[in-house]
Amino acid sequence: MRIHINDPLDKQATEKLKSVPGVELTSQHYEKDELIKLMPEIEVLIVRSATKVTAEIIEAGSKLKIIGRAGTGLDNIDVKTAEAKGIKVINTPGANSISVAELAIGLMLACSRHIARGTADLKAGKWTKKELEGHELFGRTVGIIGFGNIGKEVAKRLLAFDMTVLAYDPFVKETDMDVKIVDLDTLYKESDYITIHVPLTPETKNLINKESISKMKDGVIIINAARGGIIDEAALYEALVSGKVYAAGLDVFEIEPPTDELRQKLLSLPNVVATPHIGASTFEAQERVGMLLVDRLIKEIA
């Protein structure tokens, strides 16, 4: 069976897959046109988030049986086209939840305490101690949009900061955690911090926009370590400039890398802390994600 890994996969997981009898394994990143040329020979395609598995790529896979996504979410895969052709699509929900949750909290702390700016100022020889007065998380209210695996891991950790935790999720009506399930407008109105943990879907596209920001507290801090496109970045830019939003911590962008004019303007703001889509980029998460995906694939092809 020909299996191709188009995005980096954990070395231990790759070796385990390579040891399966009858598996011919290749591992190299190809851009779209090159990948399309290779697809007629591939029976299993493995990707992370970098490769966009479009209808054109899937249609070219005349022998394709399985698409494996090493990570949470399937928004980079044309699932409808795959299902229409009888191709199974699998992923690894939950395997990187802790890493993403920890980064989201890191972004919250960085926004609250000016960690990035303080570091940059010191390296530039500036002592800006008096300018960098920030906020504690203690005693404040955080709203979690999306209360799945990652949202719950975020909640566990923020409860330890003695925060009041609200959550909105259309699929969650109650929880045994010390978390109040609320509607979205209540979350906007009452939260000092808002952190996003939902997939990008037609329903969540530009969920955070000019109208929803207007419903938020003045000085709210917004965190997005989920998917680009959930926040209307033009509206966010205006709110950061006006001071309506105190700060934003962003790991994801609608355009990645964020080299266009709008996103460069956003990144130039002193109240924006940003990382290059590294939510799941820990050694531990990549090992868990890789091994879980490989174990699932082995069961599928056995």
N, C-alpha and C positions, 0 to 999 in steps of 0.2 A: 504494500500500500504506500503510495507516494504522499508524504505529508510535508507541507512547506510552512515554515515559520517566517512570517514577513516583518514582524517587529521583535525586538529583543525579548527573550524568555529566560527565566532563571536557569543557570547552568545545571544545577542538580536535576531540575525538571526535564531539561533537554536531554540529559544523559539517560534518564529513566525511560523517556520515550524512544530514544535511539536503541535501547536494549531490547525492545519488544520485537519478537521474531516476525519477519515479513515486512517490517517497516523500512522504507527508504526515506530518510530524513534530509531535508535541505533547510538551511537557515541563512537568509540574506534579505535585506530590505530592498524592495523594488518599488519604484514609483509606478503610477497607474498604467501607463502604456507598456512598460516592461512586464508588469505583473500580468496584464491581459494576454501577452504572448505566451507566458508560462502556464496560464490557467488550464489549457486543455489536458495537461499531464497531471494536475493536482487533484487528489481525492479528499484531502483534509487541509484546510487553510486555517492557520493560527495567526491572530493579530492581537494587538493591544489597542491603544487609542489613535496611534499615528496613521494607520492605514484606514482609509475610507473604502469600505467594501460596497461599491456601487452596483447598480443593476447591470451595468456593462461588464464589470468584472465577473459577477455571478453568471451572467449569460455565457461568458467565455469558458466557464468551467464545465465542460461536457461530462467529465467524470466526477465532478464535485459531489461529495456526500455530506460533509460536515464543515461548518465554519465555527471555530472556537475563538471566543473573545476572552483573553486573560484580563479580567477586570469586571467592574460593575457597569451595568447599562449596555444597551445595544444600539445607541443612537448613531454610531458610525457604520452600521451595517444595514443594508436594505433588506430587512427581515421579510417584508411582503413578497419580494421577488424570490428570495430563498425558499420560503414556504410554498410558493406557487410551483416551484421546480422540485419540491420534495426534499429539499436540502435541510438538514437539521442544524439549528443554531443553538449553541450552548455558551454560557458564560460562568462567572464565579462570584455571584453576589455574596457579600459579607466578608470575603477574604481580605479585602484591604480596608475594612471599615475603621479599624483602630488608627491606622496611619492617617487617613483622611480626617478623622475626628481630631486627632492631635494637632494636625496642621491648622485646622479651623480655629482651634483654641489658641494656637501660637499666633495666628493672624489677629485674633481679638486682643491678645496681650500687646502685640506690637503696635496696633492702632491706639490702644489706650495709653501706652507708656512711651510712645515715640521712639521705639527701639531702633528702627532703621535710620531715622533722621539723626538720632544721637550718635550712632556709629559713624555715619557719613561725616557729621560735623567734627567729631574727634579726629578722624583720619585726615580731615582737611585742616587740622590745627585750630579748630574753633572750640571754645568752651561755652556752650549754650545752655548751661544748667537752668538759668532763670526762665528761659523760653519754653522749656519742655515739661511744664507741669501737666500731669495727665490725670487719669481716672482709675479708681479701683473697680474691679469686677464685683467685689463683696457687696452684698445687699442690693444689687441692681437686678433688673429684669431682662432676661434674654428670651427671644422668640425664635423657635426652631421651625422652619418651614420644611416639612418632610420628616416624618417620624418613623422611618424604616431602620435598617441596620445601623447606618451611619448616624442618623439623627439621635437614636437611642444611646449610642456610644458618646456622643457629644453631651447629651443630657446627664449621663452618669458622672462625667467629669466636672461639669459646671455646677452640679449640685454640691460637689465637694468645695466649691468656691463660695458656698452659701448664697447662691443666686436664686431668685425666683424664676422658675423655668416654665414657659408656655410652649405649646406645640400645636401646629396645625397640620393636619393630614386628612384628606377626604376619605381615606380608607381606614382611619383609626378613630374609634369613638371613645375608647377608654384605655387606661393603662394602670398597672399596679405600681408604677414609679411615682415619686412625689412631683409629678408634672401635671399641669392643668391643660387639658385639651380644649382649644378655643377655636372660634372662627377666625378667618383671615383678617377681617377688619379690627377685631379685638386685639389680635397679635400686633398689627401695625400701630394701633393707638397706645398700647401699654408697654411696648418693648423699648429698652435702652439700647439693646443690641439685637440685630436680626441676622441669623445665619441660615444659609440655604442648603438643603440636602435633598433635592428632587432631581429626577431625570429631565432632560430637555425633550418636551413633547409639544404638540400644537397648543395644549392647554397651559403649559408653563412658559412658552415663548414670551419674552418681555413681561413676565409676571410682575417684576419690579420696574415700574414706569413712572412717568410724571404724576399720574393720578394716585398711584399707590404710595409714592413717596410723600405726597401732600397729606396723607392720612397719618404719617408717622410723627413721632415726637421730634421736636427741634433738637438737633445734636445727636441723633441716632447714629450708631456705628453699624455698617452693613458688611457682612462677610459672605463671599461666594467661593467655595471650594468644591462646587458641584459641576456645573456645565456653563460654558459661555453661551450667551443668548437668552438666559433666564432674566438677566438685567438689561434694560435698555440703557446702554452705556452713555448715550448722549444725554439722557435725562439724569443719570447719575453724575455726570460731569457738571452739569448746571447746578445740581443740589450740593455738590462738594464745594464749588466756587462760592455759592451763596451762603454756605454755612448751615443750611438745613440739615445736611448730613455732615457730621463731625469728621468722620474718616471712613475709609473703605479698605478692606483687606481682600485682595483678589488673587486667586490662583488660576483662574480660567477666564477666557475672553471669547467673544463671538468670532473674532478673527485671530487665528494663532499661526505663527507668531504675531503679536499685536503691533505690526510695523506701519499701519496706515495712520493717517493724520489724526483722526479722532482718538484712537487708543494711545497714540504718542502724547497727545495733549492730556489725556487722563493720567498717564503714567508720570507726567511732569509735575503733577500736583504734590505739594509737600504732605498732604493728608491722605495719600494713597500708599499703601504697602502692598507689594505685589511679588508673586513668585511664578515661575514658568511651568504651570500645570504639573506640580510635583506632589499632589495629594497622596498618590499611591507609591511614590518613589522612595520607599525604604527597602533595605535589604530584607527585612522580615516580611513585609507585605508581598514583595515580589516572589519570595520563596513560597509563601502560602498560596498565592494566586497561581503560580506555575505548577506546583504540585497538585493542587485541587483540579486544575484544568486537565492535566495529564492523566490523573486518576480517572476522571470522567471520560476522557477520550479512550482510554484503554478498555473501559467497560463497553463503550459504544462499538469498538472495532473488534472486540474479542469474538 
